[in-house]
Every structure is written in C-alpha cells, then in structure tokens.
Amino acid sequence: MQRQKEIIAKRIAQLARMRAYLIYSSRRMRAASIVDKNLQQLEDADAEILAAFRARFAEYQEHLGTLLKAIALEEGVQVVGMTDVLAFAEKADIVESEQDWKEPRDVRNAINHEYEEDAATLSALASRMLELVAPLVSMNDRAERYCREKLGVAVVIADEK
C-alpha cells in the first residue's frame, strides 16, 4: 500500500502548514483579546481575526480527521464512518478518547450556529476553541509519531509562526 503512505506523507506536510497558520491565528486572537469583546460588535480588523481563526480551526480539524482515516486505511481498518476511525485512533493512542475529537467538532459547530445569538455564549465558545488548539496539535503530534514509528512514513514538520 505504498500509495496510501504517499497520501499520508502529503497529509502530514499539509497539516504542518495548517498548524502553523492555526497557531498564528490563535496568537492573534489572544493578543487582541477577541474573546473578551462582544463578538457581535467587533471592529472589522477584530472580526477578520476571529473569522480567520474559526476557518483555520475548522480546516485543521477536518484535515486531521482525513489523516486519521488515511492511517486507519493503511492499517487495514474497515472504515464505514468516523466512529471506526476514532475507535482505531483510540486503540493506537493517537486520541485518548472519542471525546478528544468530538468536542472540538461540537464547539466549532456550535459557534457556527450561535453566530447571531447570545454574545456571552459566543465568547465562551470562542474561548473554548482557543483552549482546544493545544489538544488538536497534540493529537497531530501523536499521529505523526505513529506514522513515523509504526508505518515508516517520513514526517515533515513546519516551523510554527
């Protein structure tokens, strides 16, 4: 299954770039204290920072999920849905539990659905998204380590901004 390993290597390289962008956006969120502001009444510059962070968070998690699926397929897992991928990832010690994956997805979905609703709820969701960056990055680290040690896939690590 050399083709699958090539896909995995490309996903890792892509995630390395996305990770740097996400970390950069999370730093901008913190520096501008975005979560302490009324997210419904942000100035354009702050709204742009929030939008970039939300988009990068969502893309990073989606692509991390694609990497997990590629790893599972390489390991011969019969994948019907994300539950199969997460069960494999948990057994492989890439995720501690399904909740590690589901909470970022749930928070991301909630902030998208609550965008026009309560300002305090939006702020709490944005704050939680910021807190979830580190666990997603850690999951990415464990996936890269798994690929390197178990699959022999070369890992490309981008410099973090």
C-alpha positions in Angstrom: 0.0 0.0 0.0 2.7 2.4 -0.9 0.1 4.8 -2.5 -1.6 5.2 0.9 1.7 6.0 2.6 2.3 8.7 0.0 -1.1 10.2 0.8 -0.3 10.1 4.5 3.0 11.9 3.9 1.3 14.6 1.9 -1.4 15.0 4.6 1.3 15.4 7.3 3.0 18.0 5.2 -0.2 19.9 4.6 -1.2 19.7 8.3 2.2 21.1 9.3 1.4 24.3 7.3 -2.1 24.4 8.5 -0.9 24.0 12.1 1.4 27.0 11.7 -1.5 29.1 10.4 -3.8 28.0 13.2 -1.2 28.8 15.9 -0.6 32.1 14.3 -4.3 32.9 14.3 -4.7 31.7 17.9 -1.9 34.0 19.0 -3.6 36.9 17.2 -6.9 36.1 19.0 -5.1 36.2 22.3 -3.1 39.3 21.5 -6.2 41.2 20.5 -8.2 39.8 23.4 -11.0 38.9 21.0 -12.9 36.6 23.4 -13.2 39.4 25.9 -15.1 41.6 23.4 -18.7 41.5 22.2 -18.3 39.2 19.2 -21.4 40.6 17.6 -20.0 44.1 17.6 -16.4 43.6 16.5 -14.5 46.2 14.5 -13.6 44.9 11.1 -10.0 44.1 12.0 -11.1 42.1 15.0 -13.8 40.4 13.0 -11.2 39.4 10.5 -9.0 37.9 13.2 -11.9 35.8 14.5 -13.0 34.7 11.1 -9.5 33.6 10.2 -9.2 31.7 13.5 -12.6 29.9 13.1 -11.8 28.9 9.5 -8.3 27.7 10.3 -9.5 25.7 13.3 -12.2 24.0 11.2 -9.9 23.2 8.4 -7.2 21.9 10.7 -9.6 19.6 12.4 -11.1 18.4 9.1 -7.7 17.6 7.6 -6.5 15.9 10.8 -9.6 13.7 10.5 -8.6 12.9 6.9 -5.1 12.0 8.1 -6.6 9.7 10.8 -8.7 8.0 8.2 -5.7 7.5 5.9 -3.8 5.9 8.7 -6.6 3.6 9.6 -7.0 2.5 6.0 -3.2 1.9 5.8 -3.6 -0.3 8.9 -6.4 -2.3 7.2 -9.2 -0.9 9.3 -12.7 -1.4 7.7 -13.9 2.2 7.7 -17.6 2.9 7.3 -17.7 6.2 9.2 -15.7 8.4 11.6 -16.6 6.2 14.5 -14.5 3.5 13.0 -11.6 5.9 12.5 -11.8 7.2 16.1 -12.0 3.6 17.5 -8.8 2.8 15.7 -7.2 6.1 16.7 -8.0 5.5 20.4 -6.5 1.9 20.2 -3.4 3.4 18.5 -3.1 6.0 21.3 -3.5 8.9 18.8 -6.5 10.1 20.7 -7.3 9.5 24.3 -11.0 9.1 23.7 -13.6 9.9 21.0 -14.4 13.0 23.0 -11.0 14.4 22.1 -12.2 14.5 18.6 -15.9 15.3 19.2 -15.6 18.2 21.5 -13.7 20.4 19.0 -16.1 19.5 16.3 -19.1 20.2 18.6 -17.7 23.6 19.7 -16.9 24.5 16.1 -20.4 23.6 15.0 -22.0 25.4 18.0 -20.2 28.7 17.3 -21.3 28.5 13.7 -24.9 28.0 14.7 -24.8 30.6 17.6 -23.2 33.3 15.5 -26.1 35.7 15.6 -27.3 34.7 19.1 -26.1 35.4 22.6 -22.8 37.4 22.9 -21.7 35.7 26.1 -22.3 32.2 24.6 -20.3 33.2 21.5 -17.4 34.4 23.7 -17.4 31.2 25.7 -17.4 29.1 22.6 -14.5 31.1 21.1 -12.6 30.8 24.3 -13.1 27.1 24.3 -11.9 26.9 20.7 -8.7 28.6 21.8 -8.3 26.1 24.6 -8.8 23.2 22.1 -6.0 24.2 19.8 -3.4 22.6 22.1 -5.2 19.2 22.3 -5.6 19.2 18.5 -1.9 19.9 18.0 -1.1 17.2 20.5 -3.3 14.8 18.5 -1.4 15.8 15.4 1.9 15.1 17.1 0.8 11.7 18.2 -0.5 10.9 14.6 2.9 12.0 13.2 4.8 9.9 15.7 2.6 6.9 14.9 3.2 7.3 11.2 7.0 7.6 11.7 7.3 4.7 14.2 4.7 2.3 13.0 4.4 3.0 9.3 7.8 4.3 8.4 6.4 7.4 6.9 8.7 10.4 6.7 7.4 13.3 8.8 7.7 16.9 7.6 7.4 19.4 10.5 6.9 23.1 9.6 8.2 25.8 11.8 5.5 27.4 14.0 4.9 31.1 13.5 
